[in-house]
């Protein structure tokens, strides 16, 4: 896997993935940026959320569950001093679908957290990563 980061100006950068997709990352105005895109640390959380959501959808579909929607709300805390690593990350899954049970959704979330989501497992080396979920009516 490869990626390329190109400086645009000030504290703005263009990140291009090996698959040819690009995203602008930028800093806040008070940090010299123009707020043109997410911060690099936000990108880490978004990647983790995407990885986890992918797993949960894949696991539930593989189990032939009728899922209609999945959202993941992520909150995180960072260290006060440099390096300001994530110290706590919480993922809250909102899963909508007919016939879903706590057991099935909980198993999917647990498998993602403990076995499949490389991003979550990697960030779990420095942060306390926790998960919760709720099943929403169809």
N, C-alpha and C positions, 0 to 999 in steps of 0.2 A: 504494500500500500504506500502511496506517495501523495504528497500535496505540495503546493508551491504558495508561498506568501510573498506578495509584492507590495512594497511601500507605495502609497498613493501620494500622501502629503501629511504634514503635521503628525498626528498619531492615527491616521487612517491606513488600512491595509486591505488588499484584495487577496482573499484566500481561494485558491482553485484546487479542487479535488482531482485525484487521478482519473476519475470518471468524467471529468470535464465540466463540472458544475462550479459556480463561483458565488461568493458571498463577500460583502464588504463588512469589515469590522472597524469600529472607530471608538474613540474615547469621548468622555463627556466634555462639554464646553469648558468647564473649570479645569480640566486636565489637558487642554490644548486641542481638543477635537471639535468636530462639528456635529456630533451625535448622529452620524449617517448610518450607523448599524450597531449591532450588538457588540458588547465588550467580549474580548477573548474568553474570559472566565464564564460569561453567560453562555458562550458557544459550547463550553464543556458540559454545562448542565443541560443544554438543549440536546446535545449528542447523547448524553446519558438517558434522558427522557425518551428520545426517539428509539434508542436501543431497547430499552425496557418495554415500551409500548409495542414495538415490533414483536418482541418475544411473546408477550401476553396475547396479542391478536393471533399469532401463529399457533401457539399452544391451544388456545380455545377453538380455533378453526379446525385444527388437526383432530380435536376431540368432537368435531361435528356440532359444536355449540352455535346457536343462533345469536351472534353478536351484531349489534346495530351501530354501536359507537363506543369509542374508548378515548378518554382524556386522562392526562397525567398532570397534576399540579405538583410542582417541585419547589420546596423552600430549602434554603441552605444558609449556613453560617460559616464565616471565615475567621481565621486567626487574626488577632489584632496587630501583630507585628510580622515583619517580613521573615520568611516568605508567607504570604497571606493565603495559605492553603485552605481548602474546605475542611472544616472540622466536624460539621454535622450536615447531613443531607436527608431530607424526608421526601419520599415519593408517595403521593396519594392518587390512586387509580379510581376513575369513575367509569364503570362498565355498564353499558345498556344492552339489554337483549332479553328475549323471551326464554323462560325456563332455566335461567342461570341460577346457580346455587353458590353459597359461601364457600363450600368445599371445592367446587370446580374453579372458581375465580381465585380463591386463596392459593390453590395448588399452582395455577399459572403464574401468579405473582411470585410465589416462593421459588419456583423453578427458574424464573428469570433472574431473581436476586442471587440465588445460590449456585446456579450452574451455567446459564447461558449468556447473560448480559456482561460482556467483557468490560464495557465502560463502567458499569456499576461496581463490578468486582474490583477493577483497578482503582477507582476512586475510594473504595472501601478500605484500601491500604492506609489511607491517611485520615479518612473521615468516618464517623459513625453513620452508617447508612440504614435508615429505617423505611418501612413500607406500610401502607394501609390501603384499604379499598372500600368501595361501596358499590352496590348494585342498584342501578336506577331503573325505574319501571319503563317498559316499552311505550 
